[in-house]
């Protein structure tokens, strides 16, 4: 192999190593960021939520999944409110009561924790996130939520 090709091969290998390392670091940064966010948000277990719903506790259930996710899967109650996470700051003021407990859920629990944190920053006080999202809610009784895996 000519010296020029050896250098180009070496540069290519180094570049690939740097790019793979950066991608792994970004994935780690993402996980760390999400773990550190919304640490003040309380979570409710699927079993505890199921019990509260069965006893008729006065609470508002808020679904922050996308419209696509909601249409492809199941919901928790017939009376819940749907506000996609990206519209929360705009629509919460008109759709959510300030005087009732709110349980926020998404597919896996990450967006609902962020949404609950946002609601508390906006002035809502009695807000919790469903631990594990709707997936855990249905898995806790051995059922499929019909959830869609999104590419993020």
Secondary structure, 3 states (H helix, E strand, C coil): CCHHHHHHHHHHHHHHHHHHHHHHHHHHHHHHHHHHCCCCCEEECHHHHHHHHHCCCCEEEEECCCHHHHHHCCCCCCCCEECCHHHHHHHHHHHCCCCCEEEEECCCCHHHHHHHHHHHHCCCCCEEEECCHHHHHHHCCCCCCCCCCCCC
